[in-house]
């Protein structure tokens, strides 16, 4: 809280209504836990973790408003089936979503990946092309599994880890135009833009860039879709960094962003503070009917209690801008604690701090698993879990980019926790010469999809 001529500035827009004790482990307990997990921090049990930065997805703290919604008696509603109009929970969620995002049609799903799969089945044609800005791996996989080819048209600054450019998630308009000219508009299923682009460090897309992309796609009659799971973060950075947007509200920017798109897929586990759920939003009735039927056939309909929880979260989030300001402020604080010493992706992002592993442990080759090695060292000295996050995009892999992500869950940790994280990472950097590379253990009983087992080199 800071004093000003207008009174005080409130730094935290909530109070703690419930607590969960954290076990204070000893270094010998952590060493034993690492050995039992075969040096893979993903496999360490939650009760042995002090602070968990492996993900911010689905692990945010619930509000009292959400808890009240969960305890309500209206959850005796049966599953929606095909009669979605008969669900009060669906009506409440659809109304909130239209008020905020502006889309008249909504299909709730169990997860964002489910929304992507259904969206792909409806909108991506086999043998076609999809233009995207370094999309999330699950999105890429769904597009390619449907028989299309994803063409990366992100701007070159997305690969520059030290650049302070404000909107590294932007689409390169020249690259987009070349793909359309080279293949023909009829061969392009759609352009798909991810907001607050995770792969390059959580960096945003500007409104100006989205408007230019919209103009190109409209001229060629190509649909434009958004991955909106971090639309709040993206809108915050537009307000903060884009000329002419400083006096606008986050809600106004969210609405204008969505107004540029034909549809949106969203995982609700990130910006929307729920442990499950996602949705597809669209403008035409035919797509809505197709998506609703596909959701029913896939068994991917969201239960009534999850829809109520999501509707309550939307009410909480847009009641005031203080939540998103404080949430991004926490990440910015951690980034600033580290950036003068530790090699980080610049500038600060909205949900995570990304470490440049090639600069942190340059002596460890990629085949020595530097991300896992550093994560294990940090856990050993602090009990804090970090992970490498999702796989790099092909263009990043080709350039040898290696990142370690510190994902900060919303409404979960206090400044003391952030200081503990900073001290652990700074200690690891000071002792980085002691970090040993790892070797993956071959085990015929485990599939390639199972979390890997390692030994120290």
ZIRA-V769478 format. One record per helix or strand. SS is the DSSP state (alpha for helix, beta for strand). FROM is the first residue (numbers start at 1). TO is the last residue. Records with the same first field share a line. If there is no record, write none. Layout:
# ZIRA-V769478
SS: FROM-TO / FROM-TO
This chain:
# ZIRA-V769478
beta: 2-4 / 7-9 / 51-52 / 105-109 / 129-132 / 149-152 / 154-154 / 171-171 / 188-194 / 197-197 / 203-203 / 223-227 / 263-267 / 278-282 / 344-344 / 352-356 / 384-385 / 387-387 / 403-407 / 438-440 / 454-456
alpha: 27-36 / 41-43 / 46-48 / 64-70 / 73-76 / 84-86 / 88-101 / 112-123 / 137-145 / 156-159 / 173-183 / 185-187 / 207-219 / 231-241 / 250-259 / 285-297 / 304-317 / 322-338 / 357-360 / 366-368 / 370-382 / 394-399 / 415-430 / 432-434
